[in-house]
């Protein structure tokens, strides 16, 4: 960011393949993310984002309650 120093607590792991910023960090740094325009505003500077091909896959599923439905049950 053109000489700006930013700080974040990060996790380094071979299980993580992409850099992720949490909503807490985005909020604390007053980030304005314009998804439709593929850019974000950080400390008054516009950062243009690039898209990459989607990698389809599920890495983690969390469930808040026990479910007794079979995997193919719809209803």
C-alpha positions as CSV (number, residue, x, y, z in Angstrom):
1,X,0.0,0.0,0.0
2,X,2.5,2.6,-1.1
3,X,4.6,2.6,2.0
4,X,1.9,2.1,4.6
5,X,2.5,-0.3,7.4
6,X,-0.4,-2.5,8.3
7,X,-0.5,-5.0,11.2
8,X,-2.5,-8.2,11.5
9,X,-2.3,-11.3,13.7
10,X,-2.1,-14.2,11.2
11,X,-2.0,-18.0,11.3
12,X,0.6,-19.8,9.2
13,X,-0.3,-23.4,8.4
14,X,0.2,-25.8,5.5
15,X,-3.6,-26.4,5.7
16,X,-4.3,-22.8,4.6
17,X,-3.7,-22.1,0.9
18,X,-4.9,-18.4,0.8
19,X,-4.4,-15.3,2.8
20,X,-7.6,-14.4,4.7
21,X,-8.5,-11.2,6.5
22,X,-11.3,-11.5,9.1
23,X,-14.2,-9.1,9.5
24,X,-12.7,-7.8,12.7
25,X,-9.5,-6.7,10.9
26,X,-11.5,-5.2,8.0
27,X,-13.7,-3.3,10.4
28,X,-10.8,-2.1,12.6
29,X,-9.0,-0.8,9.5
30,X,-12.2,0.9,8.1
31,X,-12.0,-1.1,4.9
32,X,-14.8,-0.3,2.3
33,X,-15.0,-3.4,0.1
34,X,-16.9,-2.8,-3.2
35,X,-17.6,-6.3,-4.4
36,X,-19.4,-5.3,-7.7
37,X,-16.5,-3.0,-8.7
38,X,-13.8,-5.5,-7.6
39,X,-12.0,-3.0,-5.4
40,X,-11.6,-1.9,-1.9
41,X,-10.7,1.3,-0.1
42,X,-8.2,1.1,2.6
43,X,-6.8,4.2,4.4
44,X,-8.1,6.4,1.6
45,X,-6.4,4.4,-1.1
46,X,-8.2,2.3,-3.7
47,X,-6.9,-1.3,-4.2
48,X,-8.1,-3.0,-7.4
49,X,-8.8,-6.6,-7.0
50,X,-8.3,-9.4,-9.6
51,X,-10.4,-12.4,-10.0
52,X,-9.0,-15.9,-10.3
53,X,-10.7,-19.1,-11.5
54,X,-12.8,-20.7,-8.8
55,X,-11.6,-23.8,-7.2
56,X,-14.7,-25.8,-6.5
57,X,-14.6,-27.8,-3.3
58,X,-15.6,-28.0,0.3
59,X,-12.9,-27.8,2.9
60,X,-15.0,-27.6,6.1
61,X,-18.6,-27.9,7.2
62,X,-19.8,-26.8,10.6
63,X,-23.1,-27.9,12.1
64,X,-24.8,-26.3,15.1
65,X,-27.2,-29.1,15.8
66,X,-27.3,-32.9,15.4
67,X,-29.3,-33.9,12.3
68,X,-30.9,-37.3,11.9
69,X,-31.7,-37.0,8.2
70,X,-29.9,-39.4,5.8
71,X,-27.6,-37.7,3.3
72,X,-30.0,-38.0,0.4
73,X,-33.1,-36.9,2.3
74,X,-34.7,-33.7,1.1
75,X,-37.6,-32.3,3.0
